[in-house]
Amino acid sequence: MGKGKNILIIGGGYGGIAAAKKLANKYKNNDGLTITLIDRHPFHTLMTELHEVAGCRVGPDSVRVPYAKIFGASKVKVVLDTVVSVDFEKKQARSAVRVYDYDYLILGSGAEPEFFGIPGIKENSFTLWSFDDAMKLRYHIDDIFEKAVAEQDRVKRQKMLAFVVAGGGFTGIEMAGELLEWRDVMCAKWLIAKNEVRITVVEALPNILPMLEEDLREKVVYYMKHHGAELLVNTPIVGADPGVVKLKDGSVLETGTFIWTAGVTGCAFADSLDLAKGPFGRNLANSGDGPPGRNRRGRLLVTGEIRSVDHPNVFPVGDNLWFIENEKPLPQIVETAVQTGETAAHNIIADIEGYEAKKFKSNYHGFMVSVGGKYAVSNAMGIKLSGFFAMAMKHIVNLHYLIGVAGFNQCWEYIKHEFLDMKHGRSFVRGFGAYKTRGYWLLPLRLWLGLMWVFEGINKIGEGWLSWRTGSKSGWMFSPGVAQSGAEAVSAASAVGDLSGGAADAGVDLFGGGTTEDLFGGAADAGADLFGGGTTEDLFGGAADAGADLFGDTVSSATADAVSAASGAAESAFQGVWDLSKSIFNPNGVVATWFRTTFMDGIAAHIPFQAFQLMVVLMEICIGLAMMGGLFTWWAAVASIVLCLVFTLSGMFAWNQVWFLFAGFLLLGGAGRAFGLDCWVVPLFKKWWNGTRFARRRYWYLDGPSK
């Protein structure tokens, strides 16, 4: 089924991505069906996070997810182009240079700011509805602080440092929150007093954030006012000139930065299409709802199956559609885009496969709004949160979306941007986790740990781990009575007897059949000869007698008692508090027994002892050499940690060896790139790996795709 079908998706927003991924998953093995996504940019933009880029909290890449990463090795073909018209009769979409045929068309070209025809707004304000908008605003704010610090005219300086945000919805409040945090950073940088910076939110309605419950809204109001923001409600804006915002009551706000977030509408491209529109459209020109012939919203009328009312093979999604549910139009939010995109994809599949289409039914989970990086409020699935927990919920929701779009790799990128690379503590966990250790400070530790592993391996060779004829040297790692493959089972008592016998024989051979007494006999005789046949007692006897005669027996006895007491006190004061030579886990304790019986007896015992011992020796030496050379240090550190855990859980590692484990974790952070081969090898390896089909299909990228 589906052979020869062409599915065309215009726009890589939330709705277009959701539809493309669902279709690609369904038809991944259908070579006859094509899925083409057309967008002007090579990346998907996280629109809900644009305020973070505009407010200089995160870098530009934090809101851009490359299509090459999203679709990997899937059958979705991404074309960078701009569609300017669609011929619905011929089923063709046209750009300035190409024509795209389709059998099914998904329209997800997004939305644009709505200025409501207010004079001067469009010409004199910044908007925040695209990546380009966010970057333009970011550069402007950074520039205006730098210029303000050099401005000597007090009036001009006050105007430059006055920021006006029009709109008390989600976008406006989140942008104002970023300004409050960035103000503190910039004031510290340029030595500007914070009270010189004025941040004002202007809202025409009686309240900000009308979609939130009153208790959550009041928390946001309190937080913003507490941090120095001004909130003007019931204050419509009626016009703007350069540097001036005109209010309905006749007053004006002078500003160096006017940000417009007060409305959103369908895009001009959707408005230009010969399709039925929602209210104020040409098909409703005489309804009395708006000026004749003018589509103020540019949103396309759809059926319950998310099909255009004019063409059943055309599916407007997200901000492009107009659909009434429960007597209200669908809101222009992310969940609307994702859910309508998935419904459109489902119904295209239903058409191709020949089963019944489904009706759209929204399933919204709630709303959340952040005020900078440290505070948020939310009502998700009926659970109201504020502060730390609401901020955590916002990050969890973002991670949930990203893992579905581009896998764990993109989630890790998000974590790095939001926490690990965060500057100035602009996160709800402040600066924890954001500080980094330079690789060259880890160089001595890397070399020393590597050397210790090499010594461990060499020592095992000396102990006979590679002398197969002498039998197993690793049997102690298994339970008594468990025989390694290729080795005879011996009892613990027998093993101890053999070991003691061998040691005794070695001693006899070493000292010519004598005993330890014989060994030191010559020394004793030599001492006697040296001191004239006397003993050490004779040597110091005279001195002792002289002392006794000089101070008397009583004094000598007292002195001896004092010395003895002092010695005992010193021993008590300086004795070891903790015997670090003891094993972390008792070899016969619960933990070591569980590990031995579960993993060693059940798995490792089936490996021939020769292979097992060779593997351990080679691992230790290879780990050490890799660390010393700085080659694949991350993998060497992981292997080091694994071996340390095995030895620890086996009851082998003592407390004074546990530093091996923690040193391994320290070396996970790219320590091999400082005076190591990883500086050259890792980039080459990443380029090869990220280009493999395996990595692209599973999103197992190291950073990002290389093709």
Secondary structure, DSSP 8 states (H G I E B T S, - for coil): --TT-EEEEE--SHHHHHHHHHHHHHTTT-TT-EEEEEESSSEEE-GGGHHHHHTTSS-GGGGEEEHHHHHTTSSEEEEE--EEEEETTTTEEEESS-EEE-SEEEE---EEE--TT-TTHHHH-EE-SSHHHHHHHHHHHHHHHHHHHH---HHHHHHHTEEEEE--SHHHHHHHHHHHHHHHHHHHHHT--GGG-EEEEE-SSSSS-TTS-HHHHHHHHHHHHHTTEEEE-S--EEEEETTEEEETTS-EEE-SEEEE-S-EEE-HHHHHSSS-BSTTSGGGTTSSSSSTT--SS--EEB-TTS-BSS-TTEEE-GGGEE-EETTEE--SSHHHHHHHHHHHHHHHHHHHHT-----------EEEEESSSS-EEEEETTEEEETHHHHHHHHHHHHHHHHHHHHHHHHHHHHIIIIIT--TT-STTTTTT-----GGGGHHHHHHHHHHHHHHHHHHHHTTTT-GGG--S-GGGS-TT---BTS----HHHHHHHHHHHHHHHHHHHTTT--HHHHHHHHHHHHHHHTTT--HHHHHHHHHHHHHHHHHHHHHHHHHHHHHHHHHHHHHHHS-SS-TTSBSS-TTSHHHHHHIIIIITTTGGGSBHHHHHHHHHHHHHHHHHHHHHTSSHHHHHHHHHHHHHHHHHTT--BGGGTHHHHHHHHGGGTGGGSSSTHHHHHHHHHHHHHTSHHHHHHT--SSS---
